[in-house]
């Protein structure tokens, strides 16, 4: 998973770059079956590619899942809530997100099947 850090940051830049300017909330949560072995939520609020890639390299691993908010967060906020929403993605960006997610999923499935 770590080798995809650049892909993740490029994906987020494509999704949020077209209609937003504020920071993106990205989090890593332990999978249900790993809650005793893995720490709780870890997150970063940023638009900096280097920060996104560093976070992804550290927290995109076995027993964890990465998530991001589809709304940007107000500068200085450290949590996601209705009060900290800065911007909502434009509808065309949401459509792009759905298509890119599907594309990334298919690539990952293809890569997994060709490795096995």
N, C-alpha and C positions, 0 to 999 in steps of 0.2 A: 504494500500500500504506500509506503514512503516514497517510492519512485514516482508517484503521481502528484507530488506536491506542486510542481509547475503547472500541471493540467488543472488542478483545483483552483489555483490563483487566477489563471487565464479564464477559466469558466466564470468565476465570480466577477472578474473585470468585464467580461462580455455581458453578463446579466445585469449588473448594476450600473455599468458605465454609460448606458444609453439614456438614462433618465434620472439619475440620482447623483448627489454630491456628498452626502453624509456617510459616517462610518457604518460598516457592516458587522453584525454580531454573529460570530462563528463559535460553535461550541462542540465539545466532545463529551459524550456521555458513556458510562459503562453499559454494556449489554446486560440484560436481566440476569443471565446466568453467570455474570462476572462481578456482580456487585460486592461480594466479599473480598475479591482479589484486586479490584481496580478502585482508584480514588473516584470521588463524585465528579460532578460537572467541572470542566475546565473550559474557559472561554477567552476570546480575544475580541476587542472591538476596534476595527481598523479598516483602512482602505489601502494600506501599504502592502504591495506584493511580497516584499521580503518578510514582513511579519506574518502574512498568511502562509507563506511557504514554510517558515520556521515552525509555526503552530501545527501545520499539517504533518511535517516530518516528525514532530514529537508525539502527537496525539492520534494520528490516523494509524491505528495498529490493531492487532488481534484483541478481541474482547471489548472493543470500543466502537462507537459510531460517530461520524461527524455530521453536524447540522448547521444550517444558517437560517437567519430570519429573512423573510421575503420583504421586510420593510427595513429601512435604515434606522439607525439609532441616533438620538441627539448627541452632539459632542459633549463629552464628559460623563455620559451615562455608563453604568457598568452592569445594568440589568435590562432585560426586555420586559416591557409592559406597555399598556395602552398610553400611559403618560410619557414614555420615553421614545415613542415613534416619531421619527423626523420626516420620512418620505415613504410613500408607497411606490412600488415599481409600476411603470406604465403597463397597460395590457399587452402591448406588443412584446415587452420584455418578459412578461409572464409566459406568453406563448413560446418565446425563444427558450426560456427556462425548461419548459416541458419537453420541447424537442431535443434540447441538448442533454437533458437528463436521460431520455430514452437512448440517444446516441451513445452517451458514455456507458450506460448500462450494457448495451449491446456489445460495445468494444470490450468491456471488462469480461463479459460472458465468453466472447470469442477468445480472448487472451487466456482465460482460465481453461477452456476446453483444449486449446492447442498446447498448453503446458502439460496437461495430464496425460 
